[in-house]
Amino acid sequence: MVTTIEEPRIRPEWLLGGAVTLLGAIIIIVVTLILGAREDEPVVTPVDATELTAGTCAEDLRQPHWVPKTVQRAAAECPADISAAIGRTTAEDHLGTWIIYPLEGEGNDETFSGGPGLSWPEDEVRSGAYHPASAITYVAYPGSTELSGELSGDNVTVEWSDLADSGREARVTRVDNNGFGPVRVEWTDDAGSYLLLGTMGRTPEGGSGPTVAELLRIADSVAAEDE
Amino acid sequence: MPTTRTWLQAGGGTVAAALIIAAVVQAMSSSAMWVSNDPVGECGQTSGGAVVAAQNVLWAGTGLEPVDGAWDAESEVAAKAFQAYNGLPVNGCVDTSTWLTMRAYLISLCDPEYDCRGPDHRVRYAAPGGAREAFFADNECDWGSYVLPGVAASPVTSNKITALSRDAVVEIECES
C-alpha cells in the first residue's frame, strides 16, 4: 500500500500577509529607533573646545581648549568680516579675531519681546527680566604685546590672577555692581594678547553668565597644548 | 639781589611749566572722556552727542531703536533694563557708574598698541538670528559714536562719527 503524503502547500495569501506583517514590523522598529535616538540624543560637549570653530576662519587661531558645559556652539568673526560690518576699510592686518560662545540654559536666553518701551512692565524691567543672551566673547590679537587701557572708577576692581597651567598672569577687570556686571580677563603671551568678556547678569532666577573662575579657566586653556 | 632779567627768566620758566602741566592734564582728561561726561536722561542731558553714545550701547544691549540723539520713554526703559541686568540702581539715569559699565563692554577692534583710524571699538551682543553691534571711535576722537544703517535716524547719520562730548549731534572726522 502506498501512502501519499501531500506536502503542505503554502497558500499565496499567507505569503502576502506575512510579507505585509514583516514590512510593517520593520517600519515600526525603524521609526521607533529614529524617534528614540532623537529623544535620547545626548548633549555633546566637545572634548576640545577648538572643535567648535572647525571649518571656520578661526580654526587655526590660538584659542581656548576648554569652555563651560553650557557652551554648545561658537561663532567666529575674522578681520575681513569685521571690516565688512563696519562698512569701511580698516587696517585688517591689525584687527583681532573674535569667537563668540553663546551660553545655553535657563536664564541665558534673550528675553526681549519687541523693542524696549512701555509694553515692558516696570516691575519686570526692575527685576532684570528683560535681558540679552549670555555669551562669552574671546578676542585674539596675534602679534600684540599689550593689553587695553586699564579702566578705573568707583565700581571698578582690577586684580591680577595667576593662570596656573600656563604660568601667565591675567588682568581681571570687574565693574562690580553689587556682585553683577561685566568682567574682562586680559593677558598676553609670546604669540599675542587676548581678551575674554562675560557678564554676570542679574535675572529673576538669580543670575546668568559665566563665573570669574570659569573665565580664568578658559584663559588658562589657551596654552593647553603648548610644549 | 636778582636782576630784572632773572625775574623774567623765572617767570617765563614758570609759565612754560604750567603750560606743560595743563597739556598733560588735558590729555589725561581726554582719555577718560567716556566716564567724565555728563549724565544722560531725565537727570541730565536729553539730546546731543552723549545721548547718541548711550543709545548706541542700548541698541546693542537691549534692541533700542532708533538711535537719534533724543532721549525718550523708550530710551529710559532700555536704560532701566540695562541697569537691572548689570546690577546697577534702576533709575533710568545714565550716570557715571552706568557710563563705566557701558565702557567695559567696548572691545578694541585693533591691537591695543595700534591706533586704528575711525571706528576702533565695538559692543557686540549675541541675538537671535545674528548680533546687535554698536561701534565707537576713540583714537583721535576722544570718543565718537558710529551708528550702523537701519539703526540711526535723523539727525544722526549712519556710518559717520558723532562726537560724544558735544551738546548737539555733530559729525566729526577722525581720520588723519
Interface residues (C-beta under 8 A of the other chain):
Chain A: A75 I82 A85 I86 G87 R88 T90 A91 H94 L95 G96 W98 I100 P102 E110 F112 G114 G115 P116 G117 L118 W120 E122 V125 R126 S127 G128 Y130 H131 P132 A133 A135 T137 V139 Y141 G143 S144 T145 E146 L147 S148 G149 L151 G153 D154 N155 V156 T173 V175 N177 N178 G179 F180 G181 P182 R184 S193 L195 L197 T199 M200 G201 R202 T203
Chain B: S31 V35 L58 G61 T62 G63 L64 E65 A73 E74 V77 A78 K80 A81 A84 Y85 N86 G87 L88 V90 T96 S97 L100 T101 R103 A104 Y105 I107 S108 L109 C110 D111 P112 E113 Y114 C116 R117 G118 P119 D120 R122 R124 Y125 A126 A127 P128 A131 R132 E133 F135 Y146 L148 P149 N159
